[in-house]
């Protein structure tokens, strides 16, 4: 997975990429938020950034669990 985080202040943002995307698309936004003093966490949704078969095999429940884990 290509999850990443940037430690900052007490207030934070959890960034989630779009369907078919990856966390790398959010690096510029994450960097800007971090430079403004925020904590940033970004998770890669299961099945994304891999093969078509991996994407097809993933479910919304897998995606929801990944977002919940990143939030925790």
C-alpha positions, -999 to 999 in steps of 0.1 A, spaced: 0 0 0 10 36 -6 -4 50 26 13 81 40 11 105 69 25 138 78 25 147 115 15 183 123 -9 200 146 -38 187 167 -63 192 138 -59 168 109 -72 158 75 -79 123 63 -75 123 25 -91 95 4 -84 93 -33 -110 89 -59 -122 57 -77 -93 45 -98 -69 68 -82 -40 64 -57 -27 84 -28 1 99 -49 -25 121 -66 -30 138 -32 7 146 -23 4 183 -34 -28 189 -14 -13 169 16 18 190 14 -1 223 14 -22 212 44 9 201 63 27 234 56 -3 251 71 3 232 103 -22 203 99 -17 166 104 -25 147 72 -31 110 67 -39 94 34 -48 57 28 -48 37 -4 -80 19 -9 -77 -19 -14 -76 -30 -50 -64 4 -62 -29 9 -77 -27 -28 -87 -41 -50 -113 -76 -49 -127 -83 -83 -110 -73 -68 -76 -97 -39 -82 -125 -61 -92 -120 -84 -62 -122 -55 -37 -155 -44 -22 -168 -12 -7 -165 -29 27 -128 -33 21 -126 4 12 -146 14 43 -124 -7 65 -92 9 51 -106 44 57 -116 35 93 -82 20 100 -65 52 86 -88 73 108 -79 53 139 
